C-alpha cells in the first residue's frame, strides 16, 4: 500500500514542478509588463480618448486575467510541490536531514 502511494506521488512530482515553473514565469512576465503599460498609458494617451479605454482594458485584463490566476497557481503548485517531497516536516527532523530539502 505504501509503495502505491509513493509511486503515485512520484508520478505527480514532475507535473507539479512543471506547472509551478510555468505559473511563476507567467506571473513574472505580468509583473514586468504591467508597469510598462502604465508608462505608455500615462505618456502617450489623452484622457477620455478611445486609446485611453483600450489601455485601461489591457491593464485590467493583464492584472485580473493573467497575473492574479498565475499568482494563485504559483502558490498552490509551490505548496503542493514541497508537500510531495515532505519538506514541511523536514526542517523539524534536524539539520542535514535528507527530507529537509524541497529541491529533490
Secondary structure, DSSP 8 states (H G I E B T S, - for coil): -HHHHHHHHHHHHHHHHHHHHHHHHHHHHHHHHHHHHHHHHHHH--TTSHHHHHHHHHHHHIIIIIIHHHHHHHHHHHHHHHHHTTHHHHGGG-TT-GGG-S--
